[in-house]
Amino acid sequence: MSRVPLTDIVKAYDVRGLVGSQLDTDVVRALGIAFAEVVATAEGARGIVVGHDMRDSSPGLAASFADGVASTGLDVTVIGLASTDELYYASGALGLPGAMFTASHNPAAYNGIKLCRAGARPVGQDSGLPAVRDRAQELLDGAGATPAAAPGRVVDRDLLGDYARFLRDLVDLGDIRPLTVVVDAGNGMAGHTVPAVLGTAAGLGELPVTVVPLYFELDGTFPNHEANPLEPSNLLDLQAAVPARGADLGLAFDGDADRCFVVDERGRPVSPSAITALIAEREIAREVAAGAPTESVAVVHNVISSRQVPETIRAAGARPVRTRVGHSFIKAEMAAAGAVFGGEHSAHYYFRDFWFADTGLLAALHVLRALGEGAAPLSAVMAPYSRYAASGEINSTVDDVRAATDLVRQWGLERDADIDELDGLTLTHEARPGEPLWWLNLRPSNTEPLLRLNVEAADDATMAAVRDEVLGIVRGATP
C-alpha cells in the first residue's frame, strides 16, 4: 500500500492537498509521469508546459512534476510564476498540455495542481483525471515506469509579456477615458499579472488606467486576508478603498487570479451575474458586427446565474445555453455550441477567443472598456443588468439531503412552480396577477452533507419570503 491515498487529494477537477502529509515531491513526480503517459503521450503531445503560483512550496513541487514528465522523454517548458489563466494562455499558444501548481484561495498549508490538455482543454473527473490518479497510485505503490530512451529537456520561458499583449489585443483600452481602479490582489498572482496587463511592467505601452494597488506583494501565507473574494469579508478593504481614493471601480482577484470580482464607485459589490450579462451583450455585439447572424451566436451560463443573464442574451437576439455548475460543464457546453462566452455565479468567465478557458483579467478589461466608453459611473452602467433581488448562496448542513430536497419539491408543487432537475432542484414560479416572479435552486454538495440554496425574485420582499420558507423546510427536515 502507498503511504498516500490519492483518492484523498485528487478531486473532481484538480489536485488539492496539505503539503507534506498529502502532497510532496514523490507524489507530484508520480503525477507528472502519469500525466505524461495517460494524457500527453496519448494525444501525441511533444511536451508539457508548467507554471506555479507564489506559495513557498510551489517552485519545488513544480520542479518535481517537471522531472517526472521529463523522465518519460517529453520536454517541459517552465513558465515560472504565473496566474492560472496565464498557464491556460501558454497551453493554448504553444499547443501543449499544461500543469498549474496552485491551491487557489486555500490557506498556505495547501497546494495543488490544475491540469489541462493542449489548447487549455480541461482534465477532470470525466476527462482523464481518474486515469491519471490511478496510474500515479500504481507508481507510488511500486509499479515501474517505462524508461525513456532519453530524458526530455526542461527549459525556462517567460511568457508574461506575450500573455499581456494577447489580452490587450482582445480588448483595446487605448482610447477610453482616464480611469482609476483599485485592485486587491490578496497577495496572490494578480500582483504579478495586473502590472503587466494594465501597466508597463512587461514592456507594453501605457494605458489611460491608473492602478491603486492593494496587497500586490506575492505572499502565499496571505497575511492581509484570504484570497477568496467570494467571501464578503475579504472584499471589505477594497470596498473602503474605492470611495476613499475617489476611484471609478475596484477589482478583486483570488489567489491564482483566474476569478475577478468587481466593486462599483460607491464600494458596492457588483453581482458576477450582472458582469456576465454585460460581457455577453458586448461579445454578442462584436460577433454580429463581424458578420455573424445574431441567432447563431451562443452564450453559456449555469443554472444559478441570474435570470437577467438569459434575458439579456435573448434581448440581443442570441441563444442562451444553460448548463450545470462547474468549469468542466461550462467548457464542454461552450465547445459543443461554439459559444462566444460563458459565465458563472462564482466569477469565472470563459471566452471562446481564450481557448474556451476562464480568465479574470480579460473580464476586467471588458468592464474597464464598458465604463471608459462613456461618462456614466459604474453603478449606472450596471443598473440595467441588476433587476432582480438575490439571496446569494446559502449553505445548510442536513442529515438527509434527499429527504430535504423532496420536501422542497413538494412545497414547490403546492405553489404550482415549474420543476427542473438539470443540476439539483430548480423551482420557477412565473409572475402572475398578484404573484411576483421567483425561482430557486437547491443543490447538494459533492463532498459534504450540505444543501446550497440560491433564491431570486422580482423584489426583496418576495425573495426574503421564499428564502426563509425554504430554509425553514431544509433546516427542519428529519431523515
C-alpha angles and dihedrals in degrees: 000000000000119000087228120062100206091197085074095060107025102085132185095280108011148357117276131167150128113289112245101009096051108006121042140142094277092052095048092045089055090047089050092054091045093048090050093049101039102036115012101040092040092059094042097251117169093211148334133255120222131193135169142199130236099275115125091238096048103083094050094045092047090051092052091049090050090050090053092050092047091051088066091057098258122127121240126214109201114201094179120205108026145146116245092253090052087056088050089051090052092049091051099041095044096037092233136130111253145210123200119194108214142116090206108214097350117121122276094265090068135074136168149167131251110200130198140174123238111300091032091282110164127258108203144130093305098034109055108296096113090053091051090049094049094048091049090049090054090053092049089048091057106271113142126241120230105258117237121232087237132359119254123251122259111211133175120230129177110217100164095106093046091050092049092048091049092054093046090052090055094052117023114210096173097107103036123114115268112279135189116212128183110213122197107199093177089222086293136119096292084076085067102039104036094063088052097047102034097026139036100265093114094046098263124135124274119271127209088254125107112204119207104198125218118187098344092154107111106239123153091198089069095220096183105043140324111287093237112107091182086079107077095219090063091060096056097093091050092046090054095044098052098064092032090058095039089240125167094228145337133236127201125191133194123238098280092034098233092119125061128194123193132216121192128228091275092055094254120139117247115221114250086227089060089050089049091053092048095050092042091056091049095047092047091051091049092051092049091048088054090056104265116143106250094231090056093060115098132191123190126218133168128246095263098049113117118274084241090074100064090036091056092047093050092045088057089053095250132119123259115212115201120206145164123283114270137075095253090058093046093049093046093050092046092053093046093049097036085234118187094213143005133193139190133201088242092067096258109141122192128199131196089214089056094056091272087290129132123257126174095196095055088053088050091053090054091052092048091049094049091049096042095051092071143024099248120109119250093255089061093043091053098041095091090056096051105064100132137067113240133191097207118224115316120190124210127186109224135181095220116025095186095049092050091048092050091053091053090047090054090047089054094048090053088057093048093246122163113247127220126173104185089123116004116317121324119187119189124190110187120212115275133171105298092358117092124213119270137160136178141190124208114191131177120231115248093224110025138045089258136128117206116210127198120178129184129179145167092260141013096254094053092045092051093047094051092043094051095045093050094044088052090055095045097045094042095048118118128198 
